[in-house]
């Protein structure tokens, strides 16, 4: 039980155009394209307006324990 072949998809597209009509189908696809364009525009504007959204590390974090499990710095909870 395989998927749809290109012939099946073509038949479905023809039936959709016949049911919806050429003008309605065309306007529907135009509305979808406008929605995608507005979404991309909104995502680009969000990146421009929120420069603080990107977090940059000022320095590397210091480890709390060494490889043997000995505490390297103070102020570390002993949860383990």
C-alpha positions, -999 to +999 in steps of 0.1 A: +000+000+000+022+027-013+018+065-013+004+087-040+020+086-074+024+118-095-007+107-115-028+106-084-017+140-073-024+154-108-060+140-107-066+154-073-053+188-084-077+188-115-106+177-093-098+206-068-097+231-097-130+219-111-147+220-077-134+253-066-132+270-100-101+285-115-106+320-100-113+308-065-084+284-065-061+312-078-072+336-051-068+309-025-032+303-036-026+341-036-038+344-001-015+315+010+014+333-006+006+366+011+004+348+044+038+332+039+053+366+029+038+384+060+051+356+082+086+360+069+084+398+072+072+395+108+101+372+116+126+395+101+112+425+120+113+406+153+150+400+148+157+436+140+137+450+169+151+427+196+189+427+194+190+416+230+174+383+221+208+370+212+228+360+243+265+362+240+287+346+266+313+370+280+336+343+293+337+306+296+321+292+327+344+278+353+339+242+363+326+235+398+343+201+401+374+187+385+375+153+367+380+134+400+349+150+416+368+173+439+353+207+445+371+234+426+352+265+438+331+275+468+294+281+468+285+249+450+256+229+464+262+194+473+232+178+456+249+147+442 
